[in-house]
Amino acid sequence: MVIKKSPNDAKAKLQYNECNKIVKRDAFLKAIDIGDAPSAAEGLDLEHMIVEDSYDGIKLDLDSGMTEDFIRDMIQRFKDGKRLHKKYVFQIIIAVKAMVEAEPTMVETSVSRSNKLTVCGDTHGQFFDLINIFEINGYPSNTHGYLFNGDFVDRGSWSTEVALTLYAYKLLYPRTFLLNRGNHETDDMNRMYGFEGECKAKYSTDRVFKLFSESFSALPLATLIGQKFFVLHGGLFSDDDISLDDIRKLNRHKQRQPGQSGLMMEMLWTDPQKEPGRGPSKRGVGLQFGPDVTKRFCEKNGLEAVIRSHEVRMEGYEVEHDGRCITVFSAPRYCDSTENRGAFINIESDYKLQYTQFDAAPHPDIKPMAYAMNGFGSMM
């Protein structure tokens, strides 16, 4: 008898492997206490950093603001396998860090008439799929906002390109282009799954990664859309008493890394389960929460649903928990090895959720960065 494997089998295997890798990584289980370490921006003399005449890209003057022309040129450079000048990389990261640091832990937004907000899940360094989303759905603008719900980086081989593209749009459209932190916007995951090594390989300095790390720690942890949809990367909490007010009051700047317990960790790491109640995490960190937990949270906070990411879904998205828990994942053919679709969610002023699925876009024949690693940190 031949037993056919379902997509859920592949997903379960991927999740099991993920769990094993994370559990074996002892360093992950230690909360990183960096105190008041000096910023990597200290001593960086951007004013006198020279952009050579040989640089063939559009020049950037952030004193005058980010421009569409610069972003279009940057995207084309990335498609062609070129880099940004390091001066511009430094400037963009530092400017975005200052911008998101001033935002609340939970950004609250609404969708006006004739406007649209698109919610995207994990992109994981899949730059060509990110650009495909914009080509399918429309590029960001003042009337077409985007919310990227964490895990911009790691695994894929174009994480710096993804992060810089998102950051540039954040500078251009600060009120309508929104970014939530994911569990891969953390130091341990970046060391394990490729982003730190990619930064060093492409920009020949530790400073790019260190600045990205600082900017990741400044990102908001959640977004509330129209008082109806609570969007965060992971999921819900170990305590039913947690409310949106607790998220509003959470000072995320007290700890740069999420550690192994507490609200920040749970917001970045938890997953839904089909059974009622709460259960141990299949990842070895965090927990799982059932439909009754989601129902109580939504009713207590006057929400229609929780929108989260953090897990591969073979169809790109999944609606669970009687419609109250929605997972969206925007990295199709994840790591070039999982035959999943990607998806995103459009929300207009009527606050109806409109799902769009898409397939993987062609990309250069380069292995995912997570598979081009020797151990947990060195580049092959």
N, C-alpha and C positions, 0 to 999 in steps of 0.2 A: 504494500500500500504506500502511495506517495503522499506525504503530508505537505501541503502548500503553506508557505510562510506568508503571513499577512503583513501589511505595513506596520501594524502594532508590534509584531515581533521584532522588526528592524528597529523600531523606536525604543522598545524595551531594552534591546541589546545595546543601543547607543547610550541609553540612560544608565544601564548597568556599568558599562565601561567608564562613563563619566564619573560615576560614584567611586569606582575603584581607584581611579587616578587621583581624585580629590582626597579620598581617605588616606592614601599613601603619602600624600604631600603634607608632612607634619607641620611645615611652616605655615600652612594655611590656617591651622587651628590656633595659631597664636595671634592675638590682636596686636597690631603694630602701633606702638606708642611713639610718635615722632616728636611730641612736644612742640616747641617753637623753633624747629630747625629752620635755618635760613632758606629763603626761596632760591631756586636755581636761576632766577632772573637777576639775582645780585651779582654785580660786576659785569653784567652784559651791556656793553656800550653800543646799543643799536644805532644811536645817532651817528656814530662814526664808522659803522660797519658798511663796507663798500659792496655795492652790487656791480660786478664787473661788466665792462662794455660787451663782453662776449655773451652775457645772459640774454637769451632771445625771447623772453616772455614780457608781458605787459608789466610795467612798473607799478608798485603799490605805494600810495601815500595815505596811510591810515588817518593822518591828521585831517584829511579831506573826506574820509569815510571809505568803506568798502564799496565797490562798484560791480554792476552786472558784467561789464566788460572784463574785469579782472577774473571773475569767477568763470566766465565762459572760456577764457584763455587757459585758466588753471585746469579746468576739466579736460580740455583738449590736450594739454601737456600730459596729464595723467594717462589719458587714453593712449598717447604716443610713447609711454614709458619714460617720460621726463620727470624731473623733480622741480619743486619750487626752490627758489633761493632760500638759504637758511635764514637770512634776515627776515624774510616774509613769514616763514614758518614760526620763528620766535615771536614776531609781532602779532600774528593772528592768535596764537595760543594765549599769550599774555593778555591780550585785549578781551578774549572770550572769558578767561578766568575771572577778570574783574567784573565782567557783565553778569555772569551767572552767580557769582558770589553774592551779588546784591539782590538776587531773586529769593523769594521765600522757599522754604523746604517743600511746600506744596503750592505750585503755581495754580492760580485760578483764572480760567478763561471762559469766554463764551463765543458763540458763532452768530454773527450779525446776518441780517438779510442780504442775500446775494454773495455771501462769503462761504468759504468751505475750509474745513480743517481735516487733514488726512493723518490718521494714526498708523504708524509703521512699527513693526516689531524688530527683532534682532536683524542686523545686517552683516555683522561678523566679517568685516574686511572684504566683502564681495562688492567691490566698487562698480563693476560693470552692471550688476543687478541693481545697485542704488540708482545709477543713471537711467537704467531702464524704467524704474518706477517714475522718475520725473518725465521721461518721454511718453509713457503710457498715460500718466495722470495729470501732467502739467507741472511746470517748474514753479518753485515757491514765488510768492508775491505778497503784497500787502493785503490782498483779498483772499489768497489761497495759502493758508497756513499749513504747517507740518508739525507733527509731534513724533520724534523718534524716541522710542521707549527703551533705550538702553542697549547694551552689547553692540556698540558700533564697531568694536575692534576685536582682535584675536582670531585665530584659526585661518581666516582667509589671508591672501597674500598682499592685499591692498588696504590694510587697516589705516596706514597714515593718510592715504588718499581719501578714504571714507571720512575719517575724522576731520581732516582739513576742509573738505567740501562742506560738511555739516557746520563746522565752525565759521566758515566764510559766510554761509547763508544766515547764521545766527547774527553775525555782525551787520549784515545788510538789512535783515528784517527782524529786529530784536523782539518785537511784540508778537509777531505771528509765527515765528520759527522757534519751536520749543524742543528742549532736550531733557530727558530723564536719565538718571544714572542707572546702569545695569550692574550685575555682579561681575561682569568682565571689565568694568571701569574701575578695577582695583589692582593693586600692585602684584599680589600673588598670582592672580590669574594671568596678568600680562607677562609675567616671567615664565609661566608654565606653557602658555598657548600662543606665544610668538610675537606679541606686540613690542615688547622691550627689544628683542633681537632685531625686529624689523626696523625700528627707529634707528638703532645703531648702524645697521647695514646700509640704510638709505641716506642717512645724514651724518654719519661718521662722528657722532658725539653722544655722550650720555645725556647731555643737557636737554635734547628734544624730548626724550622719554620722561625725564624728571619734570619738565614743565607740563607735559600732558598729564602726568600723574597728579600734579597740583590742581590742574584744571578739572580733572575728573572728580576729585574730592570736593570740589566746589559746586558740582551740579545739583540741581533739585532732585528730590527722590520721588516726586509724584506730581500729577497734574489733575485738577478737577475741572471737568468740562461741563459748563452749563448747569452746575449743581446736580448733574444726573449721572455722570460717568467718572469713576475714580480710576485713574490710569497710573499704574506703577509696574515695575519690571517683574517682580516676583509674585507676591500674593499677600494673603491675609495673615492674621496674627495668632499667637498662642493664647491670647487673652481676649475674651469677648468684650471687655470693658474699653478696649481701644476705640477711639472715635476720630473723626476728621479733625476735631480740635486738638487732639493729642499730636497729630501729624503737623498741624499748623505751628504748634508750640515747640516741636522738636528742633533743637539747635544742632544741625548736622555738622557745624564747623568745629565742634568739640572733639571729633574724632575723624581722622582722614580715611581710615580703613574700617570696614564694618565689623571686624572681629567675628566671634562665634556665637554671640547672643545679643538680644536687644532689638529694638524697633528697626534700626537701619538694616541689620542682618536679615530680619524677616521680610522687610520690604524688597530686598534684593534677591532672596533665595527661595522662598516658599513656593509650593506647587499645589494645585487642586487634586483631590481624589474623589472617586465616585462614592465611597462609603461615607456615612455620616460621621461626625466627630472629627478628631484630629489623629494623625498617625505619624510614625517616624518617616523621615525623608529618605527617598531612594538614593539621594546624592551623598548622604553621610553628613549633611549640614542642613540646618533649618528643619522644616516640618511640612506635613501635608494637611490640607483643610478640606472638609467635606461640604456638601450642599447646604446643610443646616447652618454651618458657620457663615457661609456667604449670605444666606437669607437673613440671618440676624444682623449682620453688619450692614447690609443694604437697607433693611427696614429701620434700623437705629439711626442711620445717617441720611435717610431720605433719598437713596440712590436707586437708579434703575439697574445698574450693573457695574461690576469691576472688570476693567480691561487690563490684561497683563500679557506678558510675552514669555521669554525664558525657556521655552520648550519647543522642540520641533513638532509641527503638526503636518501630517502628510498632505493635507489639502490646503495648507497655508494658514488656516484658522480653524477654531473649534468653539462652538457655543455649548456650554455645560451648565450644570447646577440650575436647571429650569430657566435658562436664559440669563442668569445673573452673573455668570463668570465666562468671559470671552478671552480666548488666547489668540494672539495674532503674531505670526512669525514671517519675516520678510526676507529670508535668505534661502531662495529656492536652490534645489540640488545642493544642500548643505554640505560643505567640505568636499564637493565633487563626488560624494559617495552615497548620499541618501536621496532617493528619487522623490523628494517632496516638492510640492509647489510652494510659491510664496504668496503672500496676501497683504493687503492693506485695507483700512476702513475709512471711508469718507463720511463726514458728518456735516450736514448743512444746518440752516437755522431751525428746521423742524426737528432736529436731533434724532432723526431716524438713521440707523446704522446701515451703510451701503458697503457690501463686501466686494472686493475685486481680487481675483486670483491671477497669478501670472507664472510663467515658466522661466527657467534660467536663461540668461542672456549669454551669447558666446563671449569668451574671454581668452587672452593669451594662454598658451599651454605652460602654465607655471603651477607647481603643486601648492596646495594650501599651506600656509606658513606653519601651521601646527604640525604638519607632517614633515617639514623640512628642518626639524629641530633635532639636535643631538642631546638627549636628556631634557632638562627643564630650562636651559638658558642659552646655550651656545648655538650659533648659526652653523649649518652645514656649509 
